[in-house]
Amino acid sequence: MHTHEIPVFQPSDIAEILHATANDPVLCSISRRGIAHLTLNRPEKSNAFDDLLIAALRHYLQQLAKHPDVRVLVLSAAGKHFSAGADLNWMKAMAQKSRHDNLNDAQALASLMSELDTFPHPSIAMVQGAAFGGALGLISCCDIALGADSARFKLSEVKLGLIPATIGPYVCRSMGQRQARRLMLTAETFDAATALQLGVLHHACPAGQLETELQQTIEVLLANSPAALSQVKQLCQMCDQSAIDEKLIRLTSEMIADIRVSAQGQEGLSAFFEKRRPDWDTSQSLQGAKDE
């Protein structure tokens, strides 16, 4: 089975390394072009979630959301598997604790999903191997999901007497409630082709081509206005959560009016008519790109 390697950066390519040691449960770095990489780093546990990994992901997401240089977030995993879901030893330990402790623990995972879902810049999930349980929540919270065609998926909670509660809103949104009902009830494993059909993945390819697909996706995003990309994410959230009524019509009208007169709106229109690249466009050919 293909092993997904942590992206190797040349020292000159990295602007910041935010993780402390290679043994941390999550690794974090930012390239000079503003590509933030979050890497699940428990390969010996198939990157299963525990409270420390959840806390680390939340910590970095909060830092990256405020970082002025970040333009794209890539969420990937070291080793053979994206994530096997919840760490069973952690779940067993939590089962011995009070309802109050379990509620606090669940709210931390729910907050992680919300923070990833509302991250202000485009987010890309890179999926290989197993993506079970809560891993499907992380994937569903990312804007773009790329997967190896050998990847496998499963909402396995009911087999353990549990339910996919905190990830439920995001999984139901990504695949639709009708499909979610079946897969949450049966806990059956499905393949990457099915994940594509369901909308869990946007693209699947041989594992060896994942990095190339990631690079191409990054280059497309870097050609677009950072402000517009952030606004699009807010627009999609609003349209998903609101009825098409007078309030939504007014808000969307205000959004386009505001961005037309904004600095990046003016720059984009000027660049188009002047037949030049706008000043935010740092995209380059795949051959020339070095830092992703």
Summary of the structure (lengths in Angstrom):
residues: 292
radius of gyration: 19.6
end to end distance: 22.9
largest distance: 66.0
contacts: 921
relative contact order: 0.11
helix: 49%
strand: 16%
